[in-house]
Amino acid sequence: MSPLSKAVPPLTPARWLLAGGLALGLFLLGIESEAIFAALTRAWQVAFEGLGLGPALARWQQGTSHLVTTRSLPAVATYALLYVGLSLLLLHVLLRDGRRTRWAAQVYLGLLGLYVVLMLGGRLGGNPDWALKLSRRIIDFVVSPLPVMVLLPVLWPGTKRGLS
């Protein structure tokens, strides 16, 4: 018997409610992204100014290609971490198995790692447009419902897969 085919607890009404709340939270994060980005940008500006790093933040943002983002980098990173964290929590609630959740987390980490490699490669390689455009597409995919929609049926308990 595969380690992933072990019995998992049933989906209780409480889990369905929690999953619904998390899905609603992800939906609202997507719908209200502009307001959230504005609030995060202000918060990070205040934090950097409070630490005396305001000019450093401005220089860092100026050095970022418009192909990557036109928003504040700390705000984008915070939003991405929040979205990915809620997505993983939703998957964990629905999958009901720590091992399956780790598989999902590894997929997310792999995508985020690829994003970082492309960004660093783009910076070190003279900002080739293809690397920056591809990194932008990867982060747009990661902070969307698509990974959850793909990972949920693939990792669903009872689905026979060769994962180990």
WOUR-V917779 format. One record per residue. N is the residue number from 1. RES is the residue in one letter. OMEGA is omega in whole degrees, -180 to 180 (999 if undefined). BURIAL is + if it has 9 or more other C-alpha atoms within 8 Angstrom, else -. Layout:
BEGIN
N,RES,OMEGA,BURIAL
N,RES,OMEGA,BURIAL
END
This chain:
BEGIN
1,M,179,-
2,S,178,-
3,P,-179,-
4,L,-179,+
5,S,178,+
6,K,-179,-
7,A,177,-
8,V,179,-
9,P,-179,-
10,P,174,-
11,L,-179,-
12,T,175,-
13,P,178,-
14,A,178,-
15,R,178,+
16,W,178,+
17,L,178,-
18,L,178,+
19,A,177,+
20,G,178,-
21,G,178,-
22,L,178,+
23,A,177,+
24,L,177,-
25,G,177,+
26,L,178,+
27,F,-180,-
28,L,176,+
29,L,179,+
30,G,-178,-
31,I,-176,-
32,E,-174,-
33,S,-179,+
34,E,179,-
35,A,179,-
36,I,177,+
37,F,178,+
38,A,180,-
39,A,179,-
40,L,179,+
41,T,178,+
42,R,-179,-
43,A,-180,-
44,W,177,+
45,Q,178,+
46,V,-180,-
47,A,-180,-
48,F,177,+
49,E,179,+
50,G,178,-
51,L,-179,-
52,G,-177,-
53,L,-179,+
54,G,179,+
55,P,179,-
56,A,178,-
57,L,179,+
58,A,178,-
59,R,-180,-
60,W,-179,-
61,Q,179,+
62,Q,-178,-
63,G,-179,-
64,T,-180,-
65,S,176,+
66,H,176,-
67,L,180,+
68,V,179,+
69,T,174,+
70,T,-179,-
71,R,177,-
72,S,-178,+
73,L,177,-
74,P,178,-
75,A,178,+
76,V,180,+
77,A,180,-
78,T,179,+
79,Y,-180,+
80,A,179,+
81,L,178,-
82,L,-179,-
83,Y,180,+
84,V,179,+
85,G,178,-
86,L,178,+
87,S,178,+
88,L,177,+
89,L,177,+
90,L,178,+
91,L,-180,+
92,H,180,+
93,V,-178,+
94,L,-178,+
95,L,175,+
96,R,-177,+
97,D,-178,-
98,G,-179,-
99,R,178,-
100,R,177,+
101,T,177,+
102,R,176,-
103,W,180,-
104,A,179,+
105,A,179,+
106,Q,176,-
107,V,178,-
108,Y,179,+
109,L,177,-
110,G,178,-
111,L,178,+
112,L,176,+
113,G,177,-
114,L,177,+
115,Y,-179,+
116,V,179,+
117,V,179,-
118,L,178,+
119,M,179,+
120,L,177,-
121,G,177,+
122,G,179,+
123,R,-177,-
124,L,-178,-
125,G,178,-
126,G,178,-
127,N,176,+
128,P,-175,-
129,D,-176,-
130,W,-179,-
131,A,-179,+
132,L,178,+
133,K,180,+
134,L,178,+
135,S,178,+
136,R,180,+
137,R,180,-
138,I,-179,+
139,I,175,+
140,D,177,-
141,F,-177,+
142,V,-179,+
143,V,175,+
144,S,178,-
145,P,-175,+
146,L,178,-
147,P,178,+
148,V,-178,+
149,M,178,-
150,V,-175,-
151,L,-177,+
152,L,179,+
153,P,-180,-
154,V,-176,-
155,L,-177,+
156,W,178,-
157,P,-178,+
158,G,177,-
159,T,-179,+
160,K,179,-
161,R,178,-
162,G,-180,-
163,L,175,-
164,S,999,-
END
